[in-house]
Amino acid sequence: MEPIVRASGESVVRRSRGLPERYRLFLYALPFIVLVFLFSYLPLYGWIYSLYNYRPGFKLSDTPFVGLQWFRSIFANPTQTAEVGRVMKNTIAMSSLGILTSVLPVAFAILLSEIRAMRFKKLVQILTTLPNFISWVLVYAIAFAMFNVDNGLINKIMIGLGWQDRGINYLATDSHTWLAMILWGTWKGLGWGAIMYIAAITSIDQELYDAAKVDGAGRFRMMWNITVPGILPTYFVLLMLSIANFINNGMEQYFVFQNPINKDHIEVLDLYVYNTGMLGTNFSFATAVSMLKSLISIGLLLFANRLSKLVRGESII
């Protein structure tokens, strides 16, 4: 027993001489903190452009200082107010559809977990996860090959069946733009979005299913009474994060699918900032709109955090 005591005492002394655990944990997290600072906080210096009438090719110090003029113009100029209102409507519509369809990965994960043939299950999971790693440029190339007005696969099938007299340019229409975008987004992210729920399902105690089988419960009864309640906490956390990220619904998808015909309904806030700043060269106004978007996002994050406290008793931040 004496060597054991001596070894134990030496390990205690060694730990006491080392760094406290809180400092070691901080050092582990330090590289990620540095990355967040460099790529998330340091670029916020660019907000200063919203206070100037900046023009490309000139130094910022050589452009006139206008203060809050660009912020006031968002609400004072009827044309710009209407434009921002249109873009906000598109953004809210796209994000709302995204939240409404957030139950699809949950349902897909539950159904996938019920497949007993492991090879088929892995094949389905691989095929549905792969689109997430395809860039939106390649997705548009696939869409163009399918819906091209001249040689598109869909037009050829429809004309061959006699359901169309001529080719229809499906990609250059403004009909059901929001629905088309959410369908493309669902196809691309369904399998990837289900991974978190599949992991949550695997963490459910298997004894619950065994007890339910003994009581005579069928598969659908076990899915509804065991699987669904088991993954609801995960779903609710991701839902709160989606609400907090309501305004930031990206621009890559809408950028590759936009055209002069569907621009009125496909231009979301991030795409509007890009079109105004990079293509319209109005960097100052685009920066002001982007700053307002950030403030709205912070407000939504605080709202989602408060809602999480009320419903779950736990905060997300």
BELPEHU-V854794 format. One line per field, one symbol per residue. ss: DSSP state (H for helix, E for strand, - for the rest). psi: psi as a letter, one per 30 degrees, with the letter a starting at -180 (. if undefined). A space follows every 50 residues. Layout:
ss=???
psi=???
This chain:
ss=-HHHHHHHHHHHHHHHH---HHHHHHHHHHHHHHHHHHHHHHHHHHHHHH HE-------HHH--E---HHHHHHHH-HHHHHHHHHHHHHHHHHHHHHHH --HHHHHHHHHHH----HHHHHHHHHHHHHHHH--HHHHHHHHHHHH--- --HHHHHHHH---------HHH----HHHHHHHHHHHHHHHHH-HHHHHH HH---HHHHHHHHH----HHHHHHHHHHHHHHHHHHHHHHHHHH------ -HHHHHH-----HHHH--HHHHHHHHHHH---HHHHHHHHHHHHHHHHHH HHHHHHHHHHHH-----
psi=feeeeeeeeeeeeeeffakleeeeeeeefeeeeeeeeefeeeffffffff glikkkflkeffkkkfbgeeeefefejeeeeeeeeeeeeeeeeeeeeeee gffeeeeeeeeeffkfjeeeeeeeeeefeeffgklfeeeeeeeefegkfe gkeeeeeeeefgfkflkkiefhlgkheeeeeeeeeeeegeeeffeeeeee effkkffeeeeeeefgkleeeeeefeeefffeeeeeeeeeeeefgefigl feefeffklfegefffjleeeeeeeeeeefgieeeeeeeeeeeeeeeeee eeeeeeeeeeefgklf.
